[in-house]
């Protein structure tokens, strides 16, 4: 019962932090790893677009790839650890 609750709470709303304070909630319940990655990637794009909105186009061009990569890596690491907790 506890594992089910932890899994539902953890995977139900996985927040994607971008650079500073921007967060996008991602629902990955019932998705396989490839579909979850696609959802996380699109959410990272959205979060980084919002985070870098006030910057110049040149700054956005150079900072967006690193922002997206960092956000995706963080979210997928959280997802992997949550799935590991749920499988115990």
N, C-alpha and C positions, 0 to 999 in steps of 0.2 A: 504494500500500500504506500509506504514512504517513497519507494523508488518511482512509482507511478506519479505521485504528487510532484516529486522533484523534476521528473522528466517533463511533465505538463507545464510546470512553472518555468523551467529553464528553456525549453525549446519553443514554448508558445510565443514568447516575445524576446527575441534575441536582439539586443540593441547594438547598433553599429556606430561606435564613436569615430568621427573623422579626425580632424586635426586638433581642435580646441574643445568646443562645447557642443558641436552639432551631433545629434543622434537621430538615427532612423530605426524604427522598429521593423523587424523582419520576422515573418511567420514561416518557420521551416518544418512544422509538424507534418508528418506524412510524406515528406519529400526524400527522394534518394539523394546521394551525395552530389551527383551532377546537377540535378535540378536545384538543390540547395545552394550550390556554388553560383549558379546563374542568378538566383534571387539575391544572394549576398552581394554579388558583383554589381548588379543594377542599383541596389540600395547604397552601395559605396559610391557609385557615380553620383547619385542624387545628393548624398551627404557632402561629398567633396565639392560639388557644384555650388551648393548653398554656402559652404565654408569659405570658398574662394571667390564668391560673388563680388566682393568689394575690391578685389585686386585688379590690376591691369591685365589685359589680354595676354601679354607676354609672360607675366608672373604666373597666370593660370596655366599657360601652355607648359611651363617648366615644372610647376609644382603639382599639377593634377595627377600625373602618373604615380608619383611617389605617395601621394595622399590615398589614391585608390588601392595601391598595393598594400600599404600599411593597414588600411581599414579592412580589407579582405583577409589579410593574414591574421589580424586580431580577432575578427569575427569567427573565422574558421578554427582558430585555436580554442576559442571559447566553446564553439559547437562540439569539437572533438572531446574536450574535457567534460562537457555536460553529458554527452553520449556515453563516455566512460563511466561516469557516476551512475547513470541510469542502468548500466549493464551489470552492476554489482549485485 
